[in-house]
Amino acid sequence: MDTTEEQKLKLREAILENREKYEGNNMTFSKSQKYYDMLAEKYEEQLLNANVRTHEITAETVADLYPSDVRDKVKILDVGAGTGMVGSALRGLRFKHIDALEPNPNMLGKAKLQNRYETYFIESVNPEESSSIKNGTYDAITMCATLAEAGHIPPEAIKGIVRMVKKGGYMVIVNRVLKDETLNDIDAVMDSLEADKKMIKVTRKVWPGYNEVTGDFGITWVYRVL
Ligand SMILES: C[S@@+](CC[C@H](N)C(=O)[O-])C[C@H]1O[C@@H](n2cnc3c(N)ncnc32)[C@H](O)[C@@H]1O
């Protein structure tokens, strides 16, 4: 086995071990936040070593919705922004007005250091609490790698996130494909929002190569808010 293969194998073991510990079924939000406290320093390096392009895919998906001459007027909220990789990729595609919502100060601190967003909301989204963000504030919302089997953004919270988007705006969610039960829960929330005429599906697509090292598939949901 050459060094690169050996490194990839080690990285795969580390990612899967962390996932079991911090995203598995028994995970809670506060425990997973402790993990992000620790991970913040190495987060981007770990993803780049695994050739994860989710931040770019998220930004490219948003860019497909807006011609380049209007992008500087589009107001975007990146939910679960982490260290700001999505913000940086969006800026690279000529979006200018991007805010971040992220509960973890260490992760968000990295984004702040690099000025990746305009406004930083240190908060979480969950079905029990309403966010400080007013209804219909944003043209688009991005959520990249923010859904997990547990300890992250609960599927029901998507209902509260949709209300932050202006009518005619978009929700763009890019994630790894989760266990069937969780994926069914997310799709059920999407279906119920569509049935209630809150939004309409533009795309739901599953694609290979989300993470070269773990072999995960990715999934992209794009919805237009009504
Ligand atoms: C895997 S990281 C993804 C970060 C970033 N979106 C990216 O693509 O690099 C998941 C992020 O979601 C955040 N998060 C977890 N639960 C959340 C919640 N309930 N509300 C908002 N963000 C949450 C975590 O703090 C973490 O920064």
The ligand as an ORCA input file, in Angstrom:
! r2SCAN-3c Opt
* xyz 0 1
  C     -20.084     19.241      9.640
  S     -20.192     20.899     10.137
  C     -20.530     21.737      8.578
  C     -20.033     23.149      8.579
  C     -20.159     23.892      7.257
  N     -21.534     24.023      6.845
  C     -19.343     23.214      6.171
  O     -19.929     22.754      5.170
  O     -18.121     23.137      6.311
  C     -21.795     20.959     10.902
  C     -22.059     22.293     11.577
  O     -23.432     22.354     11.953
  C     -23.513     23.026     13.185
  N     -24.768     22.654     13.867
  C     -25.040     21.514     14.526
  N     -26.274     21.551     15.044
  C     -26.805     22.743     14.686
  C     -28.063     23.388     14.933
  N     -29.036     22.776     15.635
  N     -28.273     24.620     14.420
  C     -27.309     25.227     13.687
  N     -26.091     24.667     13.427
  C     -25.845     23.450     13.920
  C     -22.281     22.548     13.934
  O     -21.951     23.391     15.033
  C     -21.235     22.500     12.841
  O     -20.491     23.678     12.745
*
